[in-house]
């Protein structure tokens, strides 16, 4: 049995430019993300700074643009000064967020050098949990001031003559969450964030600053938190953050495949709240969204031992193994982010290595791609130019979590420089192939340059150390242009990407 779906693409219907920062990721000092993840002195591929070359190669292949660092819940108890200077003299500290020990073997100097090799932008998070204005200014001086001050000269003494030029800073992390060290009310946080932002802009006016939004749309203060925080910070910040994680609950695959519906609603709700605050303040400014934590995460399985267990460094945490269905959902969430490129300026897949991550490693051993690696890498590579408006026409199905949703989800991009058009599509139907017909107006003569599909078979297959390539994209052989229209058969529970190029 097959179903049908239709799209109509036209270069005149533009949503916004493709924002390269939506292909960001996240490195937190949590679990094995840093230690035995990106950093492992003594590993056969390690460089002079102790960073794994095999992981660096995969990060480049993934196509990451920006990385949020160093947290996450970790940052709310972090002392940035602990991670600079001679490594042998750095203190070991307790990390209350994850009940582990932090050796501080990696700090901002090491991470900034790694980021340069990876060709990614650093998005730095300040601690607004246990610290505040003075510490943020000190960290900024160390990171960005050129020379001639105590902390900029200390950076130079530590080996970095050139400032790191970080443009994007987070004003804390998930301060609405009672689990957060230094948790605050919206008013307490908003006042502090505004004062930190004003001070930072006195030092460097053109920074881009992210205020903490809700740590999830299910929070009881969602909406009210954003409204009060933005009332206090509107003139001082550029972004409000959003965080969301998805998992199949009670075996409900249909709802899980529709996770993008929830992300769409989350984004639309935050945009509406931000614009409402702007209207009340009579401000022409628009606050955009930094969706700086998103992924599939099996939170129902997560148990983080609390006080009473052994305090150890790099304790393995939430090393979820992803299957085909997870990868299809990640591809669908990327479609949602592209669709909202007019207001989502930054997005970070959380996290990068080992901790709910697209890349896995074994200490002193190999690294490999999880299933979710593939839709991210392909979308990052192929999404160029501008995002086009897409309105799918297809049948719907009923989910227990989100009600009636379309069987097809899709996004498209157009690169005027090359003439390339790329269609990203998700078939949420668990049983039927969807025959997709895409009318192409105003692009000239096009042909299929490359096509990829992930899914269509066992949705629970995974990649492992021993079988690292069991799940990988394959060519979507049915993709073709006939009489000026793109046609393709999308298998059940699948994500695909099709790049069209001009025939001339």
C-alpha positions, 0 to 999 in steps of 0.5 A: 500500500502507498499514500501520496503527498505533494509540495509546491516550491517557488524561489519567490516564497522565501522564509529567511536565509539558512542560519549556519548557527542552527547546526550547532552542538554542545560540549559540557563537562559532563560524563565522558563528553570532554574526558575520553570524548574530545580529549584523551592524552595518550590515545593513538590519535591524540595531538600535542594538546591531548585531543583525539584526532579521530573525534576531530575528523568526525566533528568536521564531517558532522558539519558543526558550526558553533559549540556551546561550552562549558555547560549546561548544568555544570556551568552553574557551579563552575569557576572558570579560573580553575581551568587556566594556567599550568595543568599540574596546578589546577584544582580538582573540584566537586561538580554538584550537577552530576555528582562527579569530580572535575579535574580542570585538565581542559579549560577555555584555553584548550577548548578554544584551540580545539575549536579553531582546529575544528573550525567551529565558533565558541558559544561561551556560557557564564555562571549566573548560578553561584556567581555574577557580574564580576566573574562574568566580566573577568572571564570576558576580559580573559577571553576577549580583551587584547592586552594591557590588563591583568587578565588579558596579559595572564591569557598571553602568559598562558600561551594565547597572545591573540584574544579568542574573539567570542561573540556569542555568550549565554547568561547562565543555564536553565535558571528556572529549574529547581535542579539548578545550582543557584536556581532563581525566580524569573525576577531574580534571574532577570535582574541579574542577567540584565545587570551582567548584560549591561556590564558586558556591553560596557566592555564590548558593545556588539556582543550577542547575548542569550538570556535563559528561557524555560528549560522545557515547555512542560515547566509550570512557569513556561511562558510566564518565565519568558515574559518576566525575564524579557521585561527586564532584559529586552534592551540588553539581550538578543536571544532567549533560549529554548531547550527540548528533548524527545523520546518515545513514551509507552512505545508510542512510535506515532507520537514520537515521529511527530516530535517536530509538531511539539518543537514548532509549537514551542518555537511559535509560543516563545516568539509570540511571548517575546513579541508581546513583550516587545509590543508592550515596551513599544520596541522595534527590536525582535528577540530571536531564539537560541534553541541551544539544547535539543535532541532525542534523550531517553530521560525515562531511563536516566538515573543520576546517582546522588550523594552517597556514590563515589565521587569520580571523574568522567563518570559515564552518563546518559550514553544513549544508543540511538536507533533508526527511528531516533535518527528519523526524528532528529532529521524531522527536528532539523526540518522544524528548525529550518522552517523557523529560520526567520526567528531561530538564530542558533541551535545546538544538538546536545551533546557532541560526544558520548553524552546523548551524542552523534559521536561515540568513543571507547577510551583508548579505542575507536570512535563511531557514528551513531544513527543520528549523526547522518541526518545532521551531517547531510542537512548541514552540508546540503542546506544552503542559501535560503529556506523556502516556504513549504506547505505539504498536502497529504493525509493525516493520522491521529497521535495520542500526544499531539492530535491530528498531524500530517504524515509528511513533514518537509523543508526546502532550501534554494541556493541562488548562486549554484541554482541548487534546490534541496528537499528534506522530507520525513515520512511519519507513516509507520506502514505505508510508503508515501509517493511524493510529488514536488512541483518546481516553479521558477528554478529552470531545468533541474535534475537529481544530483544526489539523494539520500534516505535513512529508514524504511526497514527495522526502525530499531537497528543501531550502530555499535563499536563492532558494527559502526556502519550497520545504519547509514544513508543509502541512495534514494533510487526512486528520486527523479525529475519528470516533466519538471516535477520531482517524484520520490517514494519515501519508505515508512518511518524514513527521512530523506534529502534530495539535492537538485541541480540545474541541467545547464 
